[in-house]
């Protein structure tokens, strides 16, 4: 069995890591470069940096921050928010990131996935999916709808259909975030995660809802099928170390890199 990954997410606003609940009531927590370096020292498998205001402000990602992170950490990290085109992808990758995450842009222009995959390789393209539980209907058979703009805009796109299409277009990975669970600390949305993991063959990262170390083990169980668990509040606010999270996963008999 391939080892499951623990990934720490750092949402960045105005040069500071920030955290909220359901994308609201954010508070600033510290410098993204130094926080990323600390998680690297703790043994995190990957890092994710989201510039959460770049798109709304009509600007690109802070490339200098990406360069500074690349000087401090020597594990894969991805960057999202403010990606507008292939040139932005190229700049982020040249600055030292291994992966680029696209979310709202991909919904607006799905060809960015195929163009990015062709230019830089499938492994570099991560589809970010923010998903809302809405109940099954004829137009949304899975009962889950893709939302964009930080959860503020519904798209009418079925989550399972979108995941499958993204894989066909060349996405190498899906980061699946439940808006309903985000920041609630009640556990990942297991039904949603299992549904998406069964629908695609590419890795699925579960995001949104971790409140205790055992929640990571829950979503990484084979019956659910996530390949990685993404955390933020657990490490940023609650004080859990990456080692403690991995120990809880390993106690469940799930392979992780210790």
C-alpha positions as CSV (number, residue, x, y, z in Angstrom):
1,X,0.0,0.0,0.0
2,X,1.3,3.5,-0.9
3,X,1.8,5.7,2.1
4,X,-0.9,8.2,2.8
5,X,0.1,11.9,2.9
6,X,-0.5,14.6,5.5
7,X,-0.7,18.0,3.9
8,X,-0.8,21.3,5.7
9,X,-2.7,24.1,4.0
10,X,-1.7,27.8,4.5
11,X,-4.3,30.3,3.3
12,X,-2.5,33.6,2.7
13,X,-4.0,37.1,2.9
14,X,-2.0,40.3,2.8
15,X,1.2,38.4,3.4
16,X,-0.1,36.5,6.5
17,X,-1.5,33.0,7.0
18,X,-5.1,33.3,7.9
19,X,-7.9,30.9,9.0
20,X,-11.6,31.1,9.2
21,X,-14.8,29.0,9.3
22,X,-16.6,28.3,6.1
23,X,-14.4,31.0,4.5
24,X,-15.6,33.6,7.0
25,X,-14.3,35.4,10.1
26,X,-10.7,35.0,9.2
27,X,-7.9,35.8,11.7
28,X,-4.2,36.2,10.9
29,X,-1.8,33.7,12.3
30,X,1.7,34.4,11.1
31,X,4.3,34.5,8.3
32,X,3.7,31.8,5.6
33,X,7.4,31.2,4.9
34,X,8.3,30.6,8.6
35,X,5.2,28.5,9.3
36,X,5.8,26.4,6.2
37,X,9.4,25.9,7.3
38,X,8.3,24.7,10.7
39,X,5.9,22.2,9.3
40,X,8.7,20.9,7.0
41,X,10.9,20.4,10.1
42,X,8.0,18.5,11.7
43,X,7.9,16.0,8.7
44,X,4.9,17.1,6.7
45,X,4.6,15.4,3.4
46,X,3.5,18.4,1.4
47,X,2.4,22.0,1.8
48,X,-0.3,24.0,0.0
49,X,-0.3,27.8,-0.2
50,X,-3.5,29.6,-1.3
51,X,-3.5,33.3,-1.9
52,X,-7.1,33.7,-1.0
53,X,-7.5,37.4,-2.2
54,X,-5.5,37.4,-5.4
55,X,-8.4,36.6,-7.7
56,X,-10.8,39.0,-6.0
57,X,-8.1,41.8,-6.2
58,X,-7.3,41.0,-9.9
59,X,-3.6,40.3,-9.3
60,X,-1.2,37.4,-9.6
61,X,0.3,35.3,-6.8
62,X,3.1,36.8,-4.6
63,X,6.0,35.2,-6.6
64,X,8.5,36.4,-4.0
65,X,6.7,34.4,-1.3
66,X,6.9,31.3,-3.5
67,X,10.6,31.8,-4.0
68,X,11.2,32.2,-0.3
69,X,9.2,29.1,0.5
70,X,11.3,27.1,-2.1
71,X,14.5,28.2,-0.3
72,X,13.2,26.9,3.1
73,X,11.4,23.7,2.3
74,X,12.5,20.6,0.3
75,X,9.3,18.8,-0.1
76,X,6.6,19.2,-2.8
77,X,4.4,22.3,-2.4
78,X,1.5,23.6,-4.5
79,X,0.3,27.2,-5.0
80,X,-3.2,28.4,-5.9
81,X,-5.2,31.6,-6.0
82,X,-4.6,34.2,-8.6
83,X,-3.7,31.8,-11.4
84,X,-5.0,33.5,-14.6
85,X,-3.2,31.7,-17.4
86,X,-0.3,29.5,-18.5
87,X,2.2,32.3,-17.9
88,X,1.1,32.5,-14.3
89,X,1.5,28.7,-14.0
90,X,5.0,28.9,-15.5
91,X,6.1,31.7,-13.2
92,X,4.9,29.8,-10.1
93,X,6.7,26.6,-11.2
94,X,9.9,28.4,-12.1
95,X,9.8,30.1,-8.7
96,X,10.1,26.6,-7.1
97,X,6.6,25.2,-6.6
98,X,6.0,21.6,-7.8
99,X,2.3,22.0,-8.4
100,X,-0.3,24.6,-9.4
101,X,-3.9,24.5,-8.1
102,X,-6.7,25.9,-10.2
103,X,-10.3,26.2,-9.0
104,X,-12.6,29.0,-10.2
105,X,-10.4,29.5,-13.4
106,X,-10.9,25.8,-14.3
107,X,-14.7,26.1,-14.0
108,X,-14.7,29.2,-16.1
109,X,-12.2,27.8,-18.7
110,X,-11.7,24.0,-18.4
111,X,-9.2,24.1,-21.2
112,X,-6.7,25.6,-18.7
113,X,-6.4,22.1,-17.2
114,X,-5.5,20.4,-20.6
115,X,-3.2,23.3,-21.6
116,X,-1.4,23.2,-18.3
117,X,-1.1,19.4,-18.3
118,X,0.3,19.5,-21.9
119,X,2.8,22.3,-21.0
120,X,4.0,21.1,-17.6
121,X,2.8,17.5,-17.1
122,X,-0.3,16.1,-15.4
123,X,1.5,15.8,-12.1
124,X,1.8,19.6,-11.9
125,X,-2.0,20.4,-12.2
126,X,-4.2,20.1,-9.2
127,X,-7.9,20.8,-9.5
128,X,-9.2,22.5,-6.4
129,X,-12.9,21.7,-5.8
130,X,-15.1,23.6,-3.3
131,X,-18.3,21.6,-2.9
132,X,-21.7,22.3,-1.2
133,X,-24.2,19.6,-0.2
134,X,-27.5,20.5,-1.9
135,X,-29.4,17.2,-2.2
136,X,-29.8,15.0,-5.2
137,X,-31.8,16.3,-8.2
138,X,-32.0,15.7,-11.9
139,X,-29.3,18.3,-12.7
140,X,-27.2,17.4,-9.6
141,X,-27.5,13.6,-9.3
142,X,-24.7,13.3,-6.8
143,X,-26.4,15.8,-4.4
144,X,-23.2,17.9,-4.3
145,X,-22.6,21.1,-6.3
146,X,-19.4,22.8,-7.2
147,X,-19.1,26.4,-5.9
148,X,-16.6,29.1,-6.7
149,X,-15.4,32.5,-5.5
150,X,-14.7,31.2,-2.0
151,X,-18.0,29.4,-1.8
152,X,-20.0,32.5,-2.6
153,X,-21.2,31.5,-6.1
154,X,-23.0,28.3,-7.1
155,X,-22.3,26.9,-10.5
156,X,-25.0,24.3,-11.2
157,X,-22.2,21.8,-11.9
158,X,-22.4,18.3,-10.3
159,X,-19.3,17.5,-8.3
160,X,-18.9,14.0,-9.5
161,X,-19.3,15.0,-13.2
162,X,-16.8,17.8,-12.8
163,X,-14.2,15.5,-11.1
164,X,-14.5,13.0,-13.9
165,X,-14.2,15.7,-16.6
166,X,-11.2,17.2,-14.9
167,X,-9.4,13.9,-14.9
168,X,-10.2,13.5,-18.6
169,X,-8.8,16.9,-19.3
170,X,-5.5,16.0,-17.6
171,X,-5.7,17.0,-13.9
172,X,-3.2,14.9,-11.9
173,X,-4.9,15.3,-8.6
174,X,-8.0,16.7,-6.9
175,X,-8.1,18.7,-3.7
176,X,-11.7,18.2,-2.5
177,X,-12.9,20.8,0.0
178,X,-16.3,20.5,1.7
179,X,-17.8,24.0,2.3
180,X,-20.2,22.5,4.8
181,X,-17.4,20.9,6.9
182,X,-14.7,23.7,6.4
183,X,-13.5,24.9,9.8
184,X,-16.2,23.0,11.7
185,X,-13.8,20.5,13.3
186,X,-16.4,17.7,13.1
187,X,-14.6,15.5,10.6
188,X,-14.2,15.3,6.9
189,X,-17.3,14.9,4.6
190,X,-16.8,11.1,4.2
191,X,-19.7,10.5,1.9
192,X,-18.5,13.2,-0.5
193,X,-14.9,12.0,-0.4
194,X,-15.8,8.4,-1.0
195,X,-18.0,9.3,-3.9
196,X,-15.3,11.4,-5.7
197,X,-12.5,8.8,-4.9
198,X,-14.6,6.1,-6.5
199,X,-15.4,8.2,-9.5
200,X,-11.8,9.0,-10.5
201,X,-8.4,7.2,-10.7
202,X,-6.2,10.1,-9.8
203,X,-5.4,10.9,-6.2
204,X,-7.9,12.7,-4.1
205,X,-6.9,15.0,-1.2
206,X,-9.6,15.4,1.5
207,X,-10.0,18.9,2.8
208,X,-12.3,20.6,5.3
209,X,-13.5,19.5,8.7
210,X,-10.5,17.9,10.6
211,X,-10.9,18.6,14.3
212,X,-9.1,15.6,15.9
213,X,-6.2,13.4,14.7
214,X,-8.5,10.4,14.3
215,X,-10.5,12.4,11.7
216,X,-7.5,12.0,9.4
217,X,-7.4,8.2,9.9
218,X,-11.2,8.1,9.2
219,X,-10.9,9.7,5.7
220,X,-7.7,7.8,4.8
221,X,-9.3,4.4,5.5
222,X,-9.5,2.2,2.4
223,X,-13.3,2.2,2.5
224,X,-13.3,6.0,2.0
225,X,-10.3,6.1,-0.4
226,X,-8.6,9.5,0.1
227,X,-5.0,9.5,-0.8
228,X,-4.1,12.5,1.5
229,X,-5.6,14.5,4.3
230,X,-5.3,18.3,4.3
231,X,-5.3,20.1,7.6
232,X,-5.1,23.8,8.7
233,X,-6.7,24.6,12.1
234,X,-5.3,21.4,13.7
235,X,-1.8,22.6,13.3
236,X,-2.2,26.4,13.1
237,X,-4.5,26.9,16.0
238,X,-4.9,23.7,18.0
239,X,-1.2,23.0,18.3
240,X,-1.0,19.4,17.0
241,X,2.3,18.5,15.5
242,X,2.6,16.7,12.2
243,X,4.2,13.8,14.1
244,X,1.2,13.5,16.4
245,X,-1.2,13.4,13.4
246,X,0.9,10.7,11.6
247,X,1.1,8.7,14.8
248,X,-2.7,8.7,15.1
249,X,-3.0,7.5,11.5
250,X,-0.4,4.8,11.9
251,X,-2.2,3.5,15.0
252,X,-5.1,2.7,12.7
253,X,-2.8,0.5,10.6
254,X,-2.7,3.0,7.8
255,X,0.7,3.4,6.1
256,X,2.3,6.9,6.5
257,X,5.8,8.2,6.2
258,X,7.1,8.5,9.8
